[in-house]
């Protein structure tokens, strides 16, 4: 179905303590090929003629009514260069986040229900406006679970980052201590060498004085 829909900014707004702000949902963009009938050539040649046309699909998590699926334009290619490059490489736009299929707290049936609403990741669920709760039983509970999961995962990531930084610091301290030990050992070796040279010079002076005294006698 060829839909050329302009979605108003209001569809992507969410109410906060500071007023209406841009929503946090991330629309997934992808380009793909579709066979479209060329009516002029079909009439000229008396048989169905189709052209392969590049289409763009914009899928907002949470509402299929806002999904856009239409013929792509040069402006689309310029506006979404990364997704267009993926299309040209015959790849699909990757889903960013934790897939619901990898979230063990949901059943397959629940995942399928959310997939039907274009909610594919835990991030999608956590960031949905509260207004979508009427479309899903237990929405607020699931949204809270998703937010808690992401917060816990963030905390774990921060902990692992801190552990890595502490490990790096310990390695740096150990390296500096090893360098200090090596420098101290080098200084001791040089000091011992200087003392040996001074002792040799002193012995040579004493030997010279002894020889002079022997000649004088």
Steps between C-alpha positions, in 0.01 A plus 500: 500500500642835397451749782641850489427616852627810675505442874468813711751575773219465752495124446853482638453723806477381859386692807761559773529715811650769277211482254469334162840381380622296198450130561788258554378232259735417219340438163658215306575594142561256216507505121390209285400412142139458396346409167273781385286474190595740224155598375625682190710212372231252601253685276750535218604136496168347596640297785593568864835678523661560834794713606717435804466809719680591821263545793559637848339361812485696826394287794431681831485269803156471651254599226452341159271787400804728485700259286607657168562287193543695176719559198838639600625835377844654455430699813453174692836373377665821619312505830582136587842434341597211732178308440531565127854361500369189676233463234758529223698224669181287507499508877218583737496777756614348830282519807684695769446387856411182686258288294188391684580147388816519714309624807415187700218653706260499202324204343507444125133600482568830675797569273284429196234739629756781535658422164158554346515853644850560356653471847810290443740588782496557874598860427192542282278381784673710767470821296139469386265782609249401767219566255569168329412308817141446392621287209678247719389322815737565789682766301617710797637192675694390193625852434629523859669161466666615178624822660629309804677251275671777304596685818647183649688427179634856502613456860675175410668674210618781727633245751692314230635830365617599850661159550686540171619848599620373839681211333664741258602725789652207690697398192626856460606516866677165470680618186604824667621309806699264279653800324584658836663176616697476178609865532604448862700191405668693220587783740648254750704338224629838381581607856694180560690552176589859597617387840716232336651757264570737789660216696720412202603866461577527871707181490690630198581827682619313808719273289650804323589668829662181626718478189614862533597446862698187406696691233580783738655256747 
